Amino acid sequence: MNIKNFIFATNTGTTGQVGLAIFRIFVGLVMAFVHGLGKFPISEQLIQGVASVGFPMPVMFAHAAALSELVGGVLLALGLLTRPAAIFMAFTMFVAGTFVHAADPFNVKELAFLYMFVCIFFACYGGGRFSIDNKMGSKV
């Protein structure tokens, strides 16, 4: 690879796909085990936070948010059902950034929005070549 291609070319080859896989796995594992798993068991504080946003059935929606992060993160890391998992997580992060942290300064809600846009990226792009989705899709 010459310097011009390194600086200006789009990498759609193996190197780009490896980078995408590393990114997908890292984001999925952090979402699952730092954010999702940390919400279990579901606390009264989480339920009250969901209720304060105005969601009906706050216990159910608190569980849905935690499961979205835990299960969705694992699915994202595996590259299995990448797009549906990313859509659910993007919605969860949208709610977190827009409603749960509505009164907070932007530097507090920034992480939720960052995860939301990363999830939107995976919802649009998919899991890439090194994903279970790709292996299953080639069999269909």
N, C-alpha and C positions, 0 to 999 in steps of 0.2 A: 504494500500500500504506500503510495507516495503522499507527501505532505499535503498537497492540494486536495486529494480525496479524503484524507483524514480530517481536514478542517471543514470542507464544504459538502461532501457527499452524504447522502442519507444511507444509513447502514441497515439494509434489509436482509443481509446475509446471516450466517451462523453467529457471528459476533453480536449482532443486534438482538438476535433471538435469545442468546445466552444472557445478555444484559437484561432483557425483558423478563426472563425466567427468574433471575436473581432478584430483581425488583419486585415481581409478583410474590415470590416466596417470602421475602422479607416483610413486605407490607401485610400479607396475610397472617404470618406468625405473630407480628406485633399486634395487629388488630385482635387476633384470637386470644393470645395469652397475656397481653398487657392490659388491653381494654375490656375484652369480653369476659374472660375468666375472672377478672377482678370484680365483676358485678355479681358473682355468685358467692354465697346465696344472696338472693335478691333482698336488698335492705329496705327498711321502711323509708329511709331518706330518698332512695331512688324512686320508690312508689309515690312519695309525696312530691318529688320533683316532676314526675310525669303528670300527676294530678294538677299541679300548679300551672302547667302549660295549658290545661283545659281538655286533655284527652279523656274520653269516656273510658271506663274500665281500666283504671290506671295500673292495676295489678297485672292484667293481661299485657298491656302495652309495655310495662317495665320488663316483663319476661321476653317479649318480642324484641325489644331493643338489645337486651343482653344476648339473646340467642342469635340475633342478626350479626352481632360483632363476633361472638365465639364460633358459631357454625359457619357463618359467612367467611370469616377469616381463614378457617381451616380449608374450606372449599377453594377459596382464592389461592392459598398456598399450594394446594394440590393441582390447581388448574382444572378443577372438576365443577361443572355448572358455573363456570366463571362469570358469565354475563348475568344470570339471575342473581347470584350471590352479590355481585358488585352493585346491581340495582337496589337490592334491599339495603345494603350497607350505605350506599349513597343517600338513600332516603333517610336512614337513621341519622347520618351525619348532618344532613340538611336540617332535620328537626333539632338536633343538638345545637348546631350553630345559630339557627334562626330563632328558636323559641326557648330552649333551656338556658342558653347563655345570652338571651336578648339584652339584658341590662348590663352585661359585662363589657369591658373594653375589648377592642378588636384583637389584641394580643392574647386574650383568653379564648376567644372563639376561633382564632386562626387555625388551630390544629384540626378542629372538626371540619372546617371548610377545606383545608388541605386534603384530608382523607376523602371528603366528598368528591373533590375533583379527580383524585387518583382513582376512586371507584368509578366515576363517570368515564375516565380513560379506559379502564378494563371492561366496562360495559360496552363501550364502542369497539374496542380493539380485540377483545377476547383474550384467551390465555396464552396464545402464541404457539409456536412449533413444539416446545417442550412442555406440553400440558396434557393431562388426561383427556380433556375435551378434544384436542387435536387427534389423539390416538383413536378415540371412539368415533370421531367424525369421519376418519378415513375408512372405517369399517362399514359405514352406512351406505 
